[in-house]
Amino acid sequence: MILDFSCFCIFLYLLFLMLFVVLIFSYARKFFSILYSSNSVAIFFHFVIEYY
């Protein structure tokens, strides 16, 4: 009984972790799309790439 409960807890933990990662990726994609849509940030990235 205790073993089943611990496995269930691990399963829930992994489920929440996956949900958290998916949320982070979706917000990051929105953030980067906003960044790329603005022109000044694109110019800034261009200069950064040129200097490196």
Secondary structure, 3 states (H helix, E strand, C coil): CHHHHHHHHHHHHHHHHHHHHHHHHHHHHHHHHHHHHCHHHHHHHHHHHHHC
